[in-house]
Amino acid sequence: MPLSPSNSPEPEPEAEDTTTLSRAEQVARGVARPLDLLGSIKMKIGVLVTAAVVATAGMTWVGLRNEMGPSRTLPLAILAGLVVTQILAHGMTSPLREMTEAAQAMAKGDYSKRVTITSRDEVGQLARAFTVMAEDLAQADMLRREMIANVSHELRTPVAALQAELENMVDGVTTPDAETLEVLLTQTRRLGRLVTDMLDLSRLDADVVTLTIEEVEAQAFIDEAVQAAKLVASSAGKRVAFVTDVTPPNLALSIDVERMHQVMANLLSNAIRATPDHSLITIRVQAQGRWVQIDVGDQGPGIPLEERQHVFERFARGKTAQPAGSQSTGGTGLGLAIARWAVLLHAGSIEVADAEEGCVMRVRLPKSPKERERDKDKDKDRDAKAS
């Protein structure tokens, strides 16, 4: 099920990369410069001055030898120096002019201009840094416009539904019965989820979130997450069963409970949406060396290998077809981005794991101090028995 951002603008065409042109290609395109082979601007200036002096002195010597006189020798000597300087200095300042034009274009919102880079000196390095900066600014601008478009789209749907229902009530078309109020409550919750997700993302970008680490029993933590997921499945009309397996049974987690509940809620909500009725959602927690591994698996269509790197991007959502007449799942496309952020805060990792059926989301967290002490005790006992 390929994933793509909702209502995202078309990406701008990438500018041609001129940083890797060979010398022959530079000559063929007319962008080669005589002094490009020198790797220092100081060396270029030195060669330029030396060549100009030699040309001027040579022309002076020719004029004196041919008894041309100072009135003709001096202008010819100056002209020779200027010609040599013009030939050798050709293109030395071209990147600076191009950067000026590109900066003026960026000030107007056009990030497509690039600087032609053919030298390895300080000006060439500056041009490369400028090109990287321009690409980063173009990407940031695209993400900003994409986020505005997606947030506008996500807000429009529940707001339009709320407005329509409220207008019907005001006009007397519908009465505020339990069913109508339930529809309004559903849309309000969807708005609340979006606002919460956006606040979390703003904290992520500002890097202002701290963790409150606690030692909790893995079985109790998973049971609590499953109970919340059952309510989500019931409200969505999904008839699914949950199977949990914690190995060993007394396994402990060292986590920020609130943040990891957020992770589990997102993973289980996605599993509920993806899996068909009368199927299983499995949650397996087991110790793996220095890590605790949490697998959340469903029996849905799964995620193709080539799309797995995109599922944790903001506003990335599956395009799995919904049954005719069914309502939107109401996902904001931010859940997995926030889940990855929370897991990374725990110095862990999250990925889409290989599975024979459906999709398995795998979270790996560092073992708690308690578990590390247990491992040390087990190693000591094993060494004692071996000796």
C-alpha positions as CSV (number, residue, x, y, z in Angstrom):
1,M,0.0,0.0,0.0
2,P,2.0,2.9,-1.3
3,L,2.1,5.9,0.9
4,S,2.1,9.6,-0.1
5,P,1.4,12.9,1.6
6,S,-2.1,14.2,1.3
7,N,-2.7,17.1,-1.0
8,S,1.1,17.7,-1.2
9,P,2.3,20.1,-3.9
10,E,4.3,18.8,-6.8
11,P,8.0,18.9,-6.1
12,E,10.1,21.4,-8.0
13,P,12.4,19.9,-10.7
14,E,15.9,19.4,-9.5
15,A,18.5,21.6,-11.0
16,E,21.3,19.9,-13.0
17,D,24.3,19.1,-10.9
18,T,27.3,20.9,-12.3
19,T,29.7,20.1,-9.4
20,T,30.8,16.8,-11.0
21,L,31.4,17.8,-14.6
22,S,34.7,16.5,-16.0
23,R,37.2,18.9,-17.5
24,A,36.2,17.8,-21.1
25,E,32.5,18.5,-20.3
26,Q,33.4,21.9,-18.9
27,V,35.3,22.8,-22.1
28,A,32.5,21.5,-24.3
29,R,29.9,23.5,-22.4
30,G,32.0,26.6,-22.3
31,V,32.2,26.8,-18.5
32,A,35.8,25.9,-18.2
33,R,38.1,28.5,-16.7
34,P,41.9,28.7,-17.4
35,L,43.0,28.7,-13.7
36,D,40.5,26.1,-12.5
37,L,43.2,23.4,-12.1
38,L,44.8,25.5,-9.3
39,G,43.3,24.7,-5.9
40,S,43.9,28.0,-4.1
41,I,42.7,31.6,-4.8
42,K,46.1,32.9,-3.6
43,M,47.9,30.7,-6.1
44,K,45.6,31.9,-8.8
45,I,46.2,35.6,-8.0
46,G,49.9,34.9,-7.8
47,V,49.9,33.3,-11.3
48,L,47.7,36.0,-12.6
49,V,50.1,38.8,-11.4
50,T,53.2,37.0,-12.5
51,A,51.8,36.4,-16.0
52,A,50.7,40.0,-16.3
53,V,54.1,41.2,-15.3
54,V,55.9,38.9,-17.7
55,A,53.6,39.9,-20.6
56,T,54.2,43.6,-19.8
57,A,58.0,43.2,-19.5
58,G,58.1,41.1,-22.6
59,M,56.2,43.7,-24.7
60,T,58.5,46.4,-23.2
61,W,61.6,44.5,-24.2
62,V,60.2,44.0,-27.8
63,G,59.4,47.7,-28.1
64,L,62.8,48.8,-26.9
65,R,64.6,46.3,-29.1
66,N,62.7,47.5,-32.1
67,E,63.3,51.2,-31.1
68,M,59.6,51.9,-31.1
69,G,59.9,54.6,-28.5
70,P,58.1,55.0,-25.2
71,S,55.0,56.6,-26.8
72,R,54.2,53.2,-28.5
73,T,56.0,50.7,-26.2
74,L,54.2,51.8,-23.0
75,P,50.6,51.5,-24.3
76,L,51.4,48.2,-26.0
77,A,53.0,46.8,-22.7
78,I,49.9,47.9,-20.7
79,L,47.6,46.3,-23.3
80,A,49.5,43.1,-23.3
81,G,49.2,42.9,-19.5
82,L,45.5,43.6,-19.6
83,V,44.9,40.9,-22.3
84,V,46.8,38.3,-20.4
85,T,44.9,39.2,-17.2
86,Q,41.6,39.1,-19.0
87,I,42.3,35.7,-20.5
88,L,43.6,34.1,-17.3
89,A,41.0,35.7,-15.0
90,H,38.1,34.6,-17.1
91,G,35.4,33.1,-14.9
92,M,37.2,33.7,-11.6
93,T,34.4,35.9,-10.4
94,S,31.6,34.1,-12.3
95,P,30.5,32.0,-9.3
96,L,30.2,35.2,-7.2
97,R,28.0,36.8,-9.8
98,E,25.9,33.6,-10.1
99,M,25.5,33.5,-6.3
100,T,24.4,37.1,-6.3
101,E,21.7,36.4,-8.9
102,A,20.6,33.2,-7.1
103,A,20.4,35.1,-3.7
104,Q,18.2,37.7,-5.4
105,A,16.0,35.0,-6.8
106,M,15.7,33.3,-3.4
107,A,14.6,36.6,-1.9
108,K,11.7,36.4,-4.3
109,G,10.9,32.8,-3.4
110,D,12.7,31.1,-6.4
111,Y,15.0,28.4,-5.1
112,S,15.6,26.7,-8.4
113,K,18.8,28.6,-9.4
114,R,22.1,26.9,-8.9
115,V,25.7,28.0,-9.2
116,T,28.0,26.4,-11.8
117,I,31.0,25.0,-9.9
118,T,34.2,24.1,-11.8
119,S,37.0,25.1,-9.4
120,R,38.3,23.7,-6.1
121,D,39.5,26.9,-4.6
122,E,37.9,29.0,-1.9
123,V,35.4,30.5,-4.3
124,G,34.4,27.0,-5.5
125,Q,34.0,25.8,-1.9
126,L,31.8,28.8,-1.2
127,A,29.8,28.0,-4.3
128,R,29.3,24.4,-3.2
129,A,28.2,25.5,0.3
130,F,25.8,28.0,-1.3
131,T,24.4,25.2,-3.5
132,V,23.8,23.0,-0.5
133,M,22.2,25.9,1.4
134,A,19.9,26.6,-1.6
135,E,18.8,22.9,-1.8
136,D,18.1,22.9,2.0
137,L,16.1,26.1,1.7
138,A,14.2,24.6,-1.2
139,Q,13.4,21.5,0.7
140,A,12.4,23.4,3.8
141,D,10.1,25.7,1.7
142,M,8.5,22.6,0.1
143,L,7.9,21.0,3.5
144,R,6.4,24.2,4.8
145,R,4.0,24.5,1.9
146,E,3.3,20.8,2.1
147,M,2.5,21.1,5.8
148,I,0.2,24.1,5.3
149,A,-1.6,22.3,2.6
150,N,-2.0,19.1,4.6
151,V,-3.0,20.8,7.8
152,S,-5.6,22.9,5.9
153,H,-7.0,19.7,4.4
154,E,-7.1,17.9,7.7
155,L,-8.9,20.8,9.4
156,R,-11.3,21.4,6.6
157,T,-13.0,18.0,6.8
158,P,-14.0,18.0,10.5
159,V,-14.8,21.7,10.5
160,A,-17.0,21.4,7.4
161,A,-18.8,18.4,9.1
162,L,-19.3,20.4,12.3
163,Q,-20.6,23.4,10.4
164,A,-23.1,21.4,8.4
165,E,-24.5,19.6,11.4
166,L,-24.7,22.8,13.5
167,E,-26.4,24.7,10.6
168,N,-28.9,21.9,10.3
169,M,-29.7,22.1,14.0
170,V,-30.0,25.9,13.9
171,D,-32.4,25.7,10.9
172,G,-34.4,23.0,12.6
173,V,-33.6,20.4,9.9
174,T,-32.2,18.0,12.5
175,T,-32.7,17.7,16.2
176,P,-29.8,17.4,18.7
177,D,-30.4,13.7,19.4
178,A,-27.8,11.3,20.7
179,E,-26.8,10.1,17.2
180,T,-26.2,13.6,15.9
181,L,-24.3,14.6,19.0
182,E,-22.1,11.5,18.6
183,V,-21.2,12.6,15.0
184,L,-20.3,16.1,16.3
185,L,-18.2,14.5,19.1
186,T,-16.4,12.3,16.7
187,Q,-15.4,15.3,14.5
188,T,-14.4,17.2,17.6
189,R,-12.1,14.4,18.7
190,R,-10.6,14.3,15.3
191,L,-9.8,18.0,15.6
192,G,-8.4,17.4,19.1
193,R,-6.1,14.6,17.8
194,L,-4.8,16.9,15.0
195,V,-4.1,19.8,17.4
196,T,-2.4,17.4,19.9
197,D,-0.2,16.0,17.1
198,M,0.7,19.4,15.8
199,L,1.7,20.5,19.4
200,D,3.9,17.4,19.7
201,L,5.6,18.1,16.4
202,S,6.2,21.7,17.5
203,R,7.9,20.4,20.6
204,L,9.9,17.9,18.5
205,D,11.1,20.7,16.3
206,A,11.9,23.0,19.2
207,D,13.7,20.1,21.1
208,V,12.1,21.1,24.4
209,V,10.7,17.7,25.5
210,T,12.2,15.9,28.4
211,L,11.5,12.3,29.5
212,T,10.4,11.1,32.9
213,I,11.8,7.6,33.1
214,E,10.1,5.0,35.3
215,E,10.6,1.3,35.9
216,V,7.3,-0.5,34.9
217,E,6.4,-4.1,34.4
218,A,6.1,-4.8,30.7
219,Q,3.0,-7.0,31.1
220,A,1.1,-4.4,33.0
221,F,2.1,-1.7,30.5
222,I,1.0,-3.8,27.5
223,D,-2.3,-4.8,29.2
224,E,-3.1,-1.2,29.7
225,A,-2.3,-0.3,26.1
226,V,-4.5,-3.2,24.9
227,Q,-7.4,-2.1,27.0
228,A,-7.3,1.4,25.4
229,A,-6.9,-0.2,21.9
230,K,-10.1,-2.4,22.5
231,L,-12.1,0.8,23.0
232,V,-10.7,2.2,19.8
233,A,-11.6,-1.0,17.9
234,S,-15.1,-1.0,19.4
235,S,-15.7,2.7,18.4
236,A,-14.5,1.9,14.9
237,G,-16.8,-1.1,14.6
238,K,-13.8,-3.5,14.2
239,R,-14.2,-7.0,15.6
240,V,-10.6,-8.0,16.3
241,A,-8.8,-10.0,19.0
242,F,-5.6,-9.1,20.8
243,V,-2.9,-11.6,21.7
244,T,0.0,-10.6,24.0
245,D,3.2,-12.4,24.8
246,V,5.8,-11.1,27.2
247,T,9.0,-13.1,27.6
248,P,10.2,-13.4,30.3
249,P,6.9,-12.7,32.3
250,N,8.7,-10.4,34.8
251,L,10.3,-8.3,32.1
252,A,10.7,-4.6,33.1
253,L,10.8,-1.5,30.9
254,S,12.6,1.7,31.7
255,I,10.4,4.3,29.8
256,D,8.5,7.5,30.0
257,V,5.1,5.9,30.4
258,E,3.1,8.7,28.8
259,R,5.3,8.9,25.7
260,M,5.4,5.1,25.2
261,H,1.7,4.9,25.7
262,Q,1.5,7.4,22.8
263,V,3.7,5.1,20.7
264,M,1.6,2.0,21.5
265,A,-1.6,3.9,20.9
266,N,-0.4,4.9,17.4
267,L,0.8,1.5,16.5
268,L,-2.3,-0.3,17.7
269,S,-4.6,2.2,16.0
270,N,-2.8,1.7,12.7
271,A,-3.1,-2.1,13.2
272,I,-6.8,-1.8,13.9
273,R,-7.4,0.2,10.8
274,A,-5.3,-2.1,8.6
275,T,-6.5,-5.5,9.8
276,P,-9.7,-7.0,8.6
277,D,-12.6,-8.1,10.9
278,H,-12.3,-11.3,12.9
279,S,-8.5,-11.3,12.7
280,L,-5.7,-11.1,15.3
281,I,-3.5,-8.3,16.4
282,T,-0.4,-9.6,18.2
283,I,1.8,-7.8,20.7
284,R,5.1,-9.6,21.5
285,V,7.6,-8.2,24.0
286,Q,10.9,-10.1,24.6
287,A,14.4,-9.5,25.8
288,Q,17.0,-9.4,22.9
289,G,20.5,-9.0,24.3
290,R,20.9,-5.4,25.4
291,W,17.5,-4.5,24.1
292,V,13.8,-5.0,24.7
293,Q,12.0,-5.7,21.5
294,I,8.2,-4.9,21.0
295,D,6.5,-6.3,17.9
296,V,3.0,-5.1,17.0
297,G,1.6,-7.3,14.2
298,D,-1.6,-7.3,12.2
299,Q,-3.1,-9.4,9.4
300,G,-3.7,-6.6,7.0
301,P,-2.2,-6.1,3.5
302,G,1.2,-5.2,4.8
303,I,3.6,-2.5,3.5
304,P,5.7,-3.0,0.4
305,L,9.5,-3.0,1.0
306,E,10.1,0.0,-1.2
307,E,7.6,2.1,0.8
308,R,8.8,1.2,4.3
309,Q,11.2,4.1,4.6
310,H,8.3,6.6,3.9
311,V,5.8,5.5,6.6
312,F,7.5,7.5,9.3
313,E,7.4,10.8,7.3
314,R,4.9,13.4,8.3
315,F,1.5,13.2,6.7
316,A,2.4,9.9,5.1
317,R,-0.7,7.6,5.0
318,G,-1.7,4.5,3.3
319,K,-3.8,4.5,0.2
320,T,-5.5,1.2,1.0
321,A,-9.0,1.3,-0.5
322,Q,-11.8,1.7,2.0
323,P,-15.0,-0.4,1.6
324,A,-17.8,1.4,-0.2
325,G,-19.8,3.6,2.1
326,S,-17.3,3.5,4.9
327,Q,-16.1,6.6,6.7
328,S,-12.6,8.0,6.7
329,T,-10.4,6.5,9.3
330,G,-9.7,10.1,10.5
331,G,-6.0,9.5,10.7
332,T,-3.8,12.7,10.6
333,G,-0.8,11.1,9.0
334,L,1.3,12.2,11.9
335,G,1.1,9.2,14.3
336,L,4.1,7.3,13.1
337,A,6.3,10.4,12.8
338,I,5.5,11.2,16.5
339,A,6.0,7.5,17.4
340,R,9.5,7.6,15.8
341,W,10.3,10.8,17.7
342,A,9.3,9.3,21.0
343,V,11.2,6.1,20.5
344,L,14.3,8.1,19.4
345,L,14.0,10.1,22.6
346,H,14.4,6.8,24.5
347,A,17.6,6.0,22.5
348,G,15.7,3.3,20.7
349,S,14.7,2.5,17.1
350,I,11.4,1.7,15.2
351,E,11.0,0.1,11.9
352,V,8.8,-2.0,9.7
353,A,10.0,-5.6,10.2
354,D,9.8,-8.5,7.7
355,A,6.7,-10.6,8.2
356,E,5.1,-13.6,6.4
357,E,1.7,-12.0,6.8
358,G,0.4,-8.5,7.4
359,C,2.6,-5.8,8.9
360,V,4.9,-5.9,11.9
361,M,6.0,-2.7,13.5
362,R,9.1,-3.3,15.6
363,V,10.3,-1.1,18.5
364,R,13.6,-1.7,20.2
365,L,14.4,0.0,23.5
366,P,17.5,-0.2,25.7
367,K,17.1,-2.6,28.7
368,S,16.2,-1.0,32.0
369,P,18.9,-0.9,34.8
370,K,16.9,-3.7,36.5
371,E,17.1,-5.9,33.5
372,R,20.8,-5.2,33.0
373,E,21.5,-6.2,36.6
374,R,19.5,-9.5,36.1
375,D,21.6,-10.2,33.0
376,K,24.8,-9.7,35.1
377,D,23.6,-12.0,37.8
378,K,22.7,-14.7,35.1
379,D,26.2,-14.3,33.6
380,K,27.8,-14.7,37.1
381,D,25.7,-17.8,37.8
382,R,26.6,-19.3,34.4
383,D,30.3,-18.6,34.9
384,A,30.2,-20.1,38.4
385,K,28.6,-23.3,37.1
386,A,31.1,-23.5,34.3
387,S,34.0,-23.2,36.7
